[in-house]
Amino acid sequence: MSNQHGDPGHGDSPAAWTAVVVMLIGIAAGTVFFFLQMPTFVWVCVGVVALGLILGAILAKAGYGVKGPRFTPKSHD
């Protein structure tokens, strides 16, 4: 598939992957702590999700986003 329309991709960059993985870990752990009725750890996990969002933005500004100079897209043959 070629990139005929100038589509930058679907967030397939190190910044996006890092943000999503950190947020998924926070959500999964938060769900477990919610069912174990441990509200302090649920709020810690909310902070982990926010950290993932911030980390993704920092990495994108550092050049690891889809249009960043440090990102080299891989071909999808």
N, CA, C and O of each residue as an XYZ file, in Angstrom:
308
protein
N       0.831     -1.173      0.000
C       0.000      0.000      0.000
C       0.878      1.238      0.000
O       1.789      1.365      0.817
N       0.610      2.109     -0.881
C       1.403      3.328     -0.929
C       0.669      4.463     -0.230
O      -0.542      4.411     -0.012
N       1.422      5.464      0.105
C       0.891      6.616      0.817
C       0.573      7.707     -0.210
O       1.305      8.691     -0.319
N      -0.519      7.531     -0.962
C      -0.844      8.424     -2.058
C      -1.512      9.725     -1.610
O      -1.427     10.730     -2.316
N      -2.142      9.725     -0.504
C      -2.932     10.880     -0.074
C      -2.230     11.731      0.972
O      -2.845     12.628      1.550
N      -0.966     11.469      1.223
C      -0.248     12.245      2.223
C      -0.667     11.906      3.645
O      -0.459     12.703      4.560
N      -1.253     10.734      3.837
C      -1.691     10.301      5.160
C      -0.464     10.045      6.028
O       0.377      9.226      5.656
N      -0.333     10.714      7.170
C       0.862     10.539      7.998
C       0.876      9.225      8.758
O       1.829      8.960      9.490
N      -0.133      8.403      8.612
C      -0.201      7.141      9.336
C      -1.259      7.201     10.418
O      -2.048      8.143     10.493
N      -1.258      6.197     11.235
C      -2.265      6.101     12.287
C      -1.611      6.171     13.660
O      -1.963      5.413     14.564
N      -0.664      7.081     13.810
C       0.007      7.219     15.096
C       1.016      6.132     15.344
O       1.364      5.862     16.493
N       1.494      5.500     14.292
C       2.443      4.399     14.419
C       3.849      4.968     14.589
O       4.682      4.883     13.687
N       4.096      5.551     15.765
C       5.385      6.168     16.052
C       5.802      5.772     17.469
O       4.967      5.341     18.264
N       7.085      5.918     17.785
C       7.520      5.604     19.150
C       6.786      6.430     20.214
O       6.498      5.920     21.297
N       6.484      7.681     19.921
C       5.762      8.513     20.885
C       4.364      7.963     21.147
O       3.932      7.875     22.297
N       3.667      7.597     20.090
C       2.303      7.084     20.240
C       2.294      5.726     20.942
O       1.477      5.492     21.833
N       3.196      4.837     20.543
C       3.243      3.521     21.167
C       3.571      3.625     22.651
O       2.963      2.935     23.469
N       4.511      4.468     23.000
C       4.876      4.632     24.410
C       3.695      5.164     25.212
O       3.398      4.652     26.291
N       3.027      6.177     24.698
C       1.883      6.751     25.403
C       0.777      5.720     25.597
O       0.212      5.611     26.685
N       0.470      4.973     24.558
C      -0.615      3.992     24.644
C      -0.273      2.857     25.600
O      -1.127      2.430     26.376
N       0.948      2.368     25.558
C       1.328      1.266     26.448
C       1.286      1.706     27.908
O       0.775      0.974     28.756
N       1.812      2.883     28.212
C       1.790      3.377     29.594
C       0.347      3.572     30.064
O       0.005      3.212     31.191
N      -0.500      4.143     29.200
C      -1.892      4.355     29.594
C      -2.646      3.036     29.755
O      -3.480      2.917     30.653
N      -2.374      2.050     28.912
C      -3.032      0.745     29.055
C      -2.635      0.060     30.363
O      -3.470     -0.552     31.029
N      -1.364      0.168     30.724
C      -0.928     -0.403     32.002
C      -1.644      0.289     33.159
O      -2.090     -0.371     34.098
N      -1.753      1.607     33.095
C      -2.454      2.340     34.148
C      -3.925      1.962     34.245
O      -4.461      1.819     35.344
N      -4.577      1.800     33.101
C      -5.994      1.442     33.101
C      -6.197      0.020     33.620
O      -7.109     -0.238     34.406
N      -5.342     -0.898     33.174
C      -5.475     -2.289     33.623
C      -5.239     -2.403     35.131
O      -6.015     -3.048     35.836
N      -4.178     -1.783     35.617
C      -3.895     -1.844     37.050
C      -4.986     -1.131     37.845
O      -5.391     -1.604     38.907
N      -5.460     -0.001     37.339
C      -6.526      0.722     38.017
C      -7.808     -0.088     38.124
O      -8.518     -0.012     39.127
N      -8.100     -0.860     37.093
C      -9.283     -1.720     37.120
C      -9.148     -2.791     38.199
O     -10.092     -3.062     38.940
N      -7.969     -3.394     38.278
C      -7.737     -4.415     39.304
C      -7.858     -3.804     40.693
O      -8.515     -4.370     41.567
N      -7.235     -2.663     40.898
C      -7.308     -2.016     42.215
C      -8.730     -1.565     42.548
O      -9.121     -1.563     43.715
N      -9.500     -1.185     41.539
C     -10.893     -0.801     41.782
C     -11.683     -1.987     42.320
O     -12.444     -1.848     43.278
N     -11.501     -3.161     41.701
C     -12.231     -4.335     42.158
C     -11.728     -4.842     43.497
O     -12.467     -5.498     44.231
N     -10.472     -4.541     43.823
C      -9.941     -4.917     45.133
C     -10.250     -3.862     46.191
O      -9.829     -3.991     47.341
N     -10.977     -2.830     45.809
C     -11.396     -1.744     46.695
C     -10.199     -1.073     47.370
O     -10.140     -0.942     48.592
N      -9.250     -0.653     46.532
C      -8.056      0.047     47.005
C      -8.013      1.413     46.324
O      -7.272      1.601     45.359
N      -8.812      2.380     46.825
C      -8.963      3.661     46.122
C      -7.670      4.462     45.981
O      -7.503      5.191     45.004
N      -6.765      4.339     46.932
C      -5.505      5.088     46.819
C      -4.752      4.668     45.568
O      -4.241      5.514     44.834
N      -4.681      3.368     45.324
C      -3.968      2.872     44.150
C      -4.721      3.153     42.855
O      -4.108      3.281     41.795
N      -6.040      3.250     42.937
C      -6.811      3.645     41.751
C      -6.404      5.049     41.334
O      -6.209      5.308     40.147
N      -6.274      5.956     42.292
C      -5.875      7.326     41.977
C      -4.427      7.394     41.500
O      -4.088      8.238     40.671
N      -3.576      6.518     42.015
C      -2.201      6.445     41.504
C      -2.228      6.039     40.034
O      -1.468      6.569     39.224
N      -3.090      5.115     39.699
C      -3.209      4.665     38.308
C      -3.786      5.759     37.411
O      -3.434      5.838     36.234
N      -4.659      6.594     37.945
C      -5.136      7.759     37.185
C      -3.944      8.655     36.853
O      -3.852      9.197     35.752
N      -3.045      8.802     37.806
C      -1.831      9.570     37.565
C      -0.938      8.926     36.515
O      -0.301      9.629     35.730
N      -0.884      7.590     36.492
C      -0.089      6.876     35.482
C      -0.673      7.117     34.093
O       0.074      7.287     33.130
N      -1.990      7.131     33.983
C      -2.627      7.409     32.688
C      -2.291      8.838     32.236
O      -1.976      9.064     31.068
N      -2.359      9.780     33.149
C      -1.997     11.162     32.813
C      -0.515     11.252     32.434
O      -0.150     11.998     31.525
N       0.329     10.500     33.125
C       1.755     10.467     32.812
C       1.989      9.936     31.393
O       2.853     10.440     30.675
N       1.228      8.932     30.995
C       1.352      8.407     29.634
C       1.014      9.460     28.595
O       1.688      9.558     27.570
N      -0.016     10.244     28.845
C      -0.396     11.316     27.926
C       0.705     12.372     27.832
O       1.052     12.828     26.742
N       1.238     12.747     28.971
C       2.311     13.746     29.001
C       3.573     13.204     28.340
O       4.241     13.918     27.591
N       3.897     11.954     28.615
C       5.082     11.327     28.026
C       4.980     11.267     26.509
O       5.962     11.517     25.811
N       3.802     10.939     25.997
C       3.607     10.921     24.545
C       3.802     12.295     23.928
O       4.402     12.420     22.861
N       3.300     13.323     24.591
C       3.464     14.687     24.083
C       4.930     15.120     24.114
O       5.411     15.765     23.183
N       5.633     14.764     25.184
C       7.057     15.111     25.283
C       7.858     14.414     24.189
O       8.704     15.038     23.547
N       7.599     13.128     23.974
C       8.321     12.389     22.938
C       7.996     12.929     21.542
O       8.871     12.980     20.678
N       6.754     13.328     21.323
C       6.391     13.900     20.020
C       7.130     15.213     19.791
O       7.613     15.470     18.688
N       7.220     16.041     20.818
C       7.953     17.311     20.688
C       9.451     17.078     20.537
O      10.152     17.898     19.945
N       9.945     15.956     21.073
C      11.367     15.628     20.956
C      11.707     15.052     19.582
O      12.872     14.784     19.287
N      10.685     14.863     18.744
C      10.944     14.403     17.383
C      10.591     12.962     17.110
O      10.874     12.461     16.022
N       9.983     12.280     18.059
C       9.640     10.873     17.875
C       8.183     10.670     17.469
O       7.692      9.541     17.488
N       7.493     11.732     17.108
C       6.115     11.637     16.627
C       6.092     11.272     15.153
O       7.142     11.068     14.545
N       4.904     11.189     14.579
C       4.748     10.776     13.183
C       5.491     11.705     12.229
O       6.110     11.233     11.276
N       5.444     12.991     12.461
C       6.106     13.940     11.563
C       7.437     14.437     12.118
O       7.999     15.404     11.604
N       7.942     13.788     13.156
C       9.178     14.232     13.785
C      10.414     13.840     12.991
O      10.390     12.867     12.237
N      11.494     14.595     13.159
C      12.715     14.316     12.413
C      13.433     13.037     12.844
O      14.254     12.516     12.089
N      13.149     12.530     14.015
C      13.815     11.315     14.496
C      13.027     10.054     14.197
O      13.463      8.957     14.549
N      11.886     10.188     13.561
C      11.033      9.039     13.262
C      11.233      8.618     11.817
O      11.125      9.434     10.901
N      11.526      7.337     11.620
C      11.636      6.805     10.262
C      10.526      5.777     10.072
O      10.553      4.715     10.694
N       9.560      6.079      9.227
C       8.437      5.149      9.040
C       8.902      3.853      8.390
O       9.816      3.847      7.565
N       8.271      2.781      8.768
C       8.570      1.467      8.207
C       7.598      1.189      7.071
O       6.443      1.611      7.123
N       8.050      0.498      6.069
C       7.158      0.175      4.947
C       6.225     -0.954      5.363
O       6.618     -1.855      6.104
N       5.009     -0.898      4.890
C       3.993     -1.904      5.198
C       3.746     -2.728      3.944
O       2.709     -2.595      3.295
N       4.694     -3.566      3.616
C       4.572     -4.405      2.411
C       3.743     -5.633      2.657
O       3.546     -6.438      1.746
